[in-house]
Each structure stands twice: as structure tokens, then as C-alpha cells.
Amino acid sequence: MEKATQKGKVIKMALKVLKFGGSSLADAEQFRKVAQIIKSEPERRYIVASAPGKRRAGDIKVTDLLYKCYELATNDQDITEIFNEIKSRYNDIISDLGIDLDLNDIFEKIHMSMLHNSGRDYIASRGEYVNALILAKYLGFSFIDAKKVIFFNEDGTFNAEKTNEILAECLSGHQYAVIPGFYGSMPNGTIKTFTRGGSDITGSIVARAARATVYENWTDVSGFLMADPRCINNPKVISTITYKELRELSYMGATVLHEEAIFPVRYAKIPINIRNTNAPDDKGTMIVYTTDEVGPDVITGIAGKTGFSTVMIEKDMMNSELGIGRRVLQVIEENGISFEHFPSGIDTMTVVVSTKDLHQKRADIMSGICKSVNPDNISVEENLALIAIVGRGMIKAKGTAARIFTALANASVNIRMIDQGSCELNIIVGVDSNDYLTALRAIYEEFVK
């Protein structure tokens, strides 16, 4: 990381890593927007590129076309039509941008690789590889192949430390560079991809290696929303959120960055700024390690999911019986099921699990608990929805729980479960699945003015 001195003080120079998603690089017009964003600030130095996404409704992402080609080739079917469509997507971008770049040799290599079954990961990775080549040429930046700087272990897990060391050294030799997202290499040199959305992970990895002051993740929305827009009409954008709050909301189903995409920058305490390529003046959402800033709404966001069941165990003098909680959870574990929550009383305990998972193992779990703890009564209730109300402002705000309960009561929603985290960062309420939308809207309207 570049540093300068001023009156004897060491000052960290700004350096930004930017990742652009598929919608941001879907066609030449989007490339122009991206270039304008990058060139507007000299500290925007390292760019992670995704494969071209959908240009319009009904369009197909290039990565999906590549997967389709792979499937056809492995079944000895003709790939000509789809492969020509892939080539056309890229050649149209090159032609429209007016850059001098001939990809015929690269296309021929990809084509031959498909015909000779070079591997699904290799084929899928070419979407990012080619798009990054085009973007680097258009910007006049260096191109760094992710294969040479991002590494996986023999078992397919990401090798974070080797990657960080070699990538940091490589970046130090390039003032400006474009790196394709989504993939790296195995110890034997073959291509290995991350999960879908892996370009977000690559961006985070590059930000850590570059010791960036901020990681800008550019997409087609102006930040994270306080609630699901399919449930709440025009929800507000979250201006600032901590990694802990983000984890709570993503666990409850909010559409946020994948945990793998967060960890490298969270580890290095680098903030992430979610921005909109189509509205670059919007400030977006800042994801930070910690902050004393509390917004006017007390809560940061609301998220929820349906499809839960409760297994309730009743037994007199339960609180004095040593190890009963452990034995109940052991039965759940032995049946290969994760529990979501574990609220309890003096003589009762409840295990909240996925209804889908419970259906497959219900008889075994019930008999296992009966054998293990000999309860007075055991029952199962289904159709439970969980709603998480998350916010660092709740810690110091008096009456937050009362406001939640009052809002639900006024909406005629019965609360079936209450669970508050020990960090006081969230409150989770369980309601009947039929009341899910009503409850979500009532809570949002109570806190968001």
C-alpha cells in the first residue's frame, strides 16, 4: 500500500478495488458507464470483472450459455449455434467500443476445450476471462489472469494465505489492472471456480491483497434495502451496516453478499461500498467493521423466512435435570438436521427446525427424544415464520421490543415465539406463516418513518 508522510505522520493513501457484476458489463453501453466510473477517480486501481449478464428481460447470461454448451458437448450434441451466440456477444461489445482486439484464437481454444471435455469449471470461467480481457484493453489497464494469483488446495478449499501473498506481490507491479472474477487454479494448474456469484469473492480477495481503503461492489441496485421489496413497497436503502448486522440479515434470507465474499475484507477490516452502475451518484450502502453511527430508524433492517416447525418438549423439573438440553440437541444432530433456535422455559424447551428437514426425519427424532429424555409431553407445530429485526441502535434504544409487540398486536398478529440474541443486536419473532406479510409490514411501518 502506498504511503506518504506529512509533518512526520504516516498517511495511508486511498486505494480502491472495484468489482462489476454481470449486469454492469452486459454490453458496450454498460462498458462505457463502467469506464467513466473507473476513470473518475485515480485511486480506483484494481478492477474485478464478471461475465456479461442479461441485457434485457428474457436474455441469457453468458455463463449460462457456457454451461449449456458444456452440457451439449458432454452429450455429443452440436454446440455450434450456442457457441456462435457467445462469440457474437463479445464481438458486438468489441465492435461497438471500437477497440482493436482479435479473440479468434481464444474462441478457438475454448471451442476445442468444449469438444474435448476440458472440464465444467474451465468452460464456465471463460466468461469472466474474456470479458476481463476486453475491459482491460478498453481501459488501457494491465490484465492479470486469476489462474496465476488465486489458488485452491487439493481438497478444493480456497488457499487464502498463498493467494494473499502471491496476489499482493503481483499487484505491486501493476499500477492499474483488471482481474477476472469467479475462478482460480488447483495445485495441478487446472481451473477451479467459486460458487455462483464468485466474482464478489474475487473482489474481496483482491481488496485484501491490495490493502484497499475500500472495496466498491458495483451492481444494478443502489445498496441494500431495509426489507424485501417483494414484501414492502419501496423500502429505504440502508446507508451504513456493520458486518455483524449483515450476517444476521443474510442468515434470515436477505439478499446480500455471500459470506465467502465478506470474510476476506472483514478479516482485514476493509469497508465494502455497494454501488449502482446505472446511478453512480447514489452513495449506496457502506458495510463496515464497526461504527458508532446510528440512523434515525433505530433498526437497520428486517428479514424473514417461512417454512419452520417447532418441536416442544415438556417435563417437570426440567431445569434441575443435568444435560437434558445437550441430549435433545444430540438427537437432532444425529439425524443430520441443524436447529435454528432453542428458546426454553423452566419446564419446557423448544427446538426450531426447517419443516422440510423435519418431515424426512420426524419419526426418528420424536422417538429419539422420547428415549433420550423421557419427556412428559412432546409435540410438533408447523407453519411457523421467523422475522429478524436487526439493528445496532436497538442496544441503547428503550422500548424497542414493546414497539414490536404493540405493532404486531395492532395488526392482529399472534406471536408464537420470541428470541433475542445475547448481543442485543436482533430480536426474532415467530408468527404463523399466514401472518408473515402482515407482520413484516407492521414492524416496518412502526420503525421506518
N, C-alpha and C positions, 0 to 999 in steps of 0.2 A: 504494500500500500504506500502510495506516495505521501511524503510528509514534508512540511516546511516549518521553518522556525520564525517566530515573530516576537521580538523583545525577550528572547531567551525561552519562550514557550514552544513546545512541540504541538503543531496543529495538524489534525487529520484532514487530508484533502478529500473532497467529495468524489466518490466513485460509485456509479450506478450500474447495476446489472438489470437488463430488461428481458422479459420473456413475452413473446407474442403468440397468442393462440391461433388455432386454425382459421377462425372467422376473421382474424386480423390480417391474415396472409392468404385469403381465398382467391384474390385476383389482383390484376395490376393496379386498379384504383386503390385497393387496400394497401398494397405495397407503397404507393405514393404517400398515403397517410402515415404509414409506419416510418418511412424515411424522414418525413417532416418532423415527426415527434423526436426521433433519434438525433437529428441534426440540430434541433432547437437548443440542446444543452450539451456542451462539450464533455461533461462528466458522464454522459451516457455512453459507456465504452464497450461493454460486452453484451452481446445480443444472443438470446436463445430463440431459435425458430421452430415452429411447429409445421406439420404438413398442411397443405391447403384444405380448408374446411368447406362448409356449404356456402355457396354464393347467393342462394335464394332458397325459398321453401321448395321442398321436393328434390333438391340437389343431393349429390352423394359426396361424402368426404373422400379425399384421395386415399387415405389409409384404408377405408372400407373397400375401395376399388382394388387396392393391392391385396387385401385379404381374399377378395373374391377371385382374383387371378390365381393366387396360390392354391385355393381350393379346386379350381378348374384344372390347373396343371397337374396336381397330385392325382386327379381322377382321369388323366389323359384326355381332357377336353380342350377344345380350341380356346385360346386366350386372346386371339388377335383383336377382336372388337373392343374388349375392355382395356387391353393394354394400349391400344391406339387412343382411347379416350383419356387415359392417364397422360400419355405423351402430349396430347393436344392441350390439356390443362396447363402444363408447364410451358409449352411453346407459345401459347397465347399470351401468357404473362411476359415472357421474354420479348416477344414481338411488340406488345403494347408498351412496354417500358423502353423499348428502343436500345437495348443493350446487346453487345457483341458477345454472345455465349452460345457455343455449339455443344449440345448434350447428346448427340447421336451415339458416340462411343459409350457413354454412361448408360443410355437406354438399352443399347445392345447387350451390355454386360448384365443388366437387370433382367432383360428378356431371357437370356441364356440361363441365368441362375434359376429363374422360374421353371424353365423346361427341364432342368437337371436337379430339381428339388433341393435347392441350397439351404432351405430352412425357412420356417414361417417368420421367425424373428428378423432374419436378414431382409426378407422381402418387405415386411412392414416398416422397417427402419428407413427404407429408401425414400419414403415420402418426406421425412424431415431432412434427410441428407441432400436431396436435390433442391428443395426449397431454400435451404440454408446457403447452398452454392449460389443460387440466383440472388438472394438478398445480399450476400457478401459482395458479389460483383456489382450490384446496383449501388450499394453504399460506398464501394471502394475500400472495404474492410478486409482484413485477413480472414481466411476460412480455417477453422480448426475442426478436424474430424473427431467427433465424440469417441469413436473407437479407440483413439490413441491416448485419451486422457481420462476416460471414465471406465472403471473396472469392477468386475464381479468376481466373487470367489467360486471355487469348484462346485459348491452346492447351489449356486445361483443367487446367493445373497449379495447385496451391494458391499463392495470393499471401500468403505468411507475414507480410511486413513491413507491408503495407497493413492486413491483418486485425488484427495485433497493435496497431497504432496506433489504429485506429478502435474496436476492441473494448475496449481499455483505457480509452479516453475514455468510452465508453458505460457500462461497468461502474462507473466512478467516480461516476456519477449515480444508482446504484441500490444501496441497502444489501443488499438480498436480491433475487435474480432467478432465473428459470427460463429456460433456453435450449434449444430443441430441437436434438438432435444430427443427424448424418448429412448435412447439406446446407449450402450457402451459395449465392452468386449469381455469375453470369458478368458481364463488363463491360456487357452489354446488358440486365442485370436478370433474365434467365431463371435458373431454378433449376438448380443443379448438385449432384449427390450425390458423396460419397466412396464408396469401395468398401464392400461389406457389412462390418458391424462399425464403420462410420464414426462412430458416436456416441462410441466410445473416442477417436477422433481429435479430435472436437469438444471433449471433456472436457480433453484435453491442451492444446489451443489456448486454451481459456478459462483454464486454470490458469496458463499462461504470461502471458497478458494481465493477469490479476488479480494476478500476482506472488504466487501462493499459497505458503503454507508447506508444504502437502501436497495432492496430488491423490488423492482417495479414489475408487476404481473399484469400485462395488458390483455384485455378480453373484450367482450361485447356488452358488458354492463358496467355501471358507474359505481361499483363497490358492492359490498354485502348488504343485504336488506335485513331489516329488523324482524321480518316474518316472511313466510312463504307467500309470494304474490298470487299463487293459485287459491289461497285461502283468505288473504287480506287484500283489499283493494288499495293499490298504490302505497305499499308500506315505505316508511322512511329508510334512507340509507344510513348505515352505521358509520359514523365518522372515524371513531377510534375503538379498537377492540384489542384486548390482550390475548396472548396465546392460550391462557387458561380458559378464558371465556369462549374462545373459538373451539377449543376441544369439547367443552360442554355442549355447545350448539351442534357441532358436527356429529357428536355421539347420538344426538336425538334426531338426526336425519336432515339437518340443514345442509343445503348445497354449498359447501365451502371447499377449500383446498384439502386435498388428501393429506392424511397425517404424515406420510412419507415426504410430501412436498414441503412440509413445515419444519420437520426436525432439523435439517442442516442449518437453516438460518436461526431457528430458535436456539439451537446449541450455541451459535455464535452471537446471539442477541442482536441480530440484524433485523430491522423492521421490514415488513412487506407492505407495499402500497398497491392495492388493487385499483386499476385504472381502466377507462373505456377508450379504446382506439377511435371510436366514432364520436366521442365527446371529450377530447383531450384536455379541455379546460376544467372539467369536473375534477374535484380533488380526490374523489374515490374514498376508499376505506384504508386506514392505516392499521396494520396489525403489529403490535409492539410487545416487547417482553414484559414491561411493567409501565404503569403511568398513574399519576395522582389525579389526572383529569377525569372528572365525572360530568357526564352530559346532563341536560335538563330533564331527561325522562326516567331517571333512576335505574331503569333496566336497560340492558344493552340489546337483547334480542329474545325472541320466543321461538321455540321449535317443538315439534311433537311428532309422534308416530302412533298408529293404531296397530292392532294385532297382538295384544298381550293377554296373558292369563295369570291368575294368582292361585298359588297352592297355599291354603291356610291350614296351619296345624295348631290345635288347641290341646293343652294339657295342664292340669292343676299343678301348681308349684314348679312350673317350668323354669322360673328364674333361679331356682336353687339346684337344678339338675346340671351337673358339670358336663360340658362338652356336647350338649344337645344341638346347638347351632351348627357346630362342626360336622356332626353326624348327618344332619339334614342336608347340608351342602355337599357332603361327600357322596350321598346318593345321587344328587343332581349331577355332580361331576362324573361319577361312574357311568352315567347314561349319556355322556358326551354333550351335555347341554350347559350353556353359560347362563347364569342368572343375571337379571338386570338390576333388581333392587331387593332389599332384605329388611323391610320395616318390621318391627316387633313390639310386643307389649309385655306385660308381666307374665301372662299365661298363654300368649299367642305369638306366633311368628308367621310371616307371610313371605313367600318366595315368588317374585315376579319373573316370569319367563316368556319367551316367544310362544304364542299359541301354535304356530306351525311346528316348532320343535317338540312341544309337549304332546301333540297329537300322536306323534310317532312312538313316543316312549311312555305314554300316560300310565298304562297298567303297571309297567316295571317300576316307575317312580313311586306310585302310590303304595305298591306292595313293599318296596324297598324302605320307604319312610316308616311304614307301619312296623316292619320287622326291626328297624334300627332304633326307633324312639318310643314305640308303643303309645301313640297319642290317644287322647280321649276322643278326638274327632279330627277328621281331615276332609277338606272339601276343595273343589276347584271351581273358580268363577272365570268365565271368558268375557270377550267383548270389552276389553279394557284398552283405553287410550292413555298415553302418557304425554304430558306437556311440561316442558322445562322452561322456566322463567329465569333468565340468566342476567347477571349484571354486577359489576364491582361496586356500583353505587348502592346496592342493597345492604352492604355491610354496615353503613352508617345511617341509612335511612330508616327512621322509625315507622312502624305500621305497614311495612310492605306486605307481609303475609295477610294482615287484616284486609288490605285493599284487594288482594287476590281473591280471598274467600268471599268478600262482600260482592265483588263484581260477578262471581260465579253464582252466588245466591240470587242476585238481582236478575240474572239470566235464567233462573230456574234450573241450574245445573247442580246435580248432586255430586259431591266429592267422594270418591271411593278409596282414595289413598293419598297420603301426604308424606313427602320425604324431603328433608332439607340437608344439603351437604354440610359437612363439618366446617368447611372453609367459608360458609355463608355466602358463597358466590351464586348459588342456584337454589331454587325451590321447584320440586317436581310434584305435580298433582296428577292423580289418576282419575279419569272420568269414564263414563260409559261411551263406547265408540260412537253411538248415535248422537252424543252431545259434543263430539270433538270439535267441529267447526264453530258451534255456538260458543263453546268455552274459549277457544283460541281468540275469537273476535272480541269477546267480552273483556278478556285480560288485556289485549292490545289497546282497545279503546280506553280502558281505565288508566293506562300508563303513558300512552303516546298522545300528546295534545297537538 
